[in-house]
Amino acid sequence: MLNNESPVPDPGPGLPLLAAADLQDHLMVASHDLERLQRLLDDASETLSGHFYGASGQINDLLRTLATMPEFDHGVVHEAMQNLAGAITALQFHDMAIQLIAHTQKRLRSCADRIARDAMGDDDEDGAAIVEDGPGRPNPVTQDEMDAGSIELF
């Protein structure tokens, strides 16, 4: 019996070209998703900050007006200010999230570039691909929860 099947060529060391291209595509899609997430977080943070600081200004105006009324319980308004300050402190989450996103994007792009370089070899007419090293540290943010700190907000 004759074997009409042609032998499958050995892809050599590393990933086959199609698998490398597919993996690189997935890494780049994840990187682009992180970029969109970063823009969404930036927009939400700006909107929240504007509303929080606007409400804070209105509460301060109310406090000045109510200062002339000795019978009014100012504690309620001061408590509202403390709650608002706590909400603004929680916006620090944005800064931590942006640091993590940027760190992860660098790592993903570095991996995608290395996969492309290793799979394609030096067959690029411009020469060998330059791959930027990924972040050296495993994680730029060590905090995993938000606690109120002693910061001056107003």
Secondary structure, DSSP 8 states (H G I E B T S, - for coil): ------------SS--HHHHHHHHHHHHHHHHHHHHHHHHHHHHHHHHHHHHHHHHHHHHHHHHHHTT-TTS-HHHHHHHHHHHHHHHHHTHHHHHHHHHHHHHHHHHHHHHHHHHHHHHTT--TT-S-------SSS-S----S---------
